[in-house]
């Protein structure tokens, strides 16, 4: 029942299979590196767009704040900076 099983492969066949597996692994690693490079490029593009968007958002926020402050000043001090002719 518990007889040992012996498998005989030629050493050349074993090395060939190992070499094929290593070649496949090398190809997969190379493909992964290429994909990572593409992702890094996309992330850089997204960062540039976000920087632009942050600048626009800050500019709009400052504009809104200045407008609100101007309205409040005009509301409480209607003659502020009115220079008679």
Order of alpha helices (4+ residues) and beta strands (2+ residues): alpha
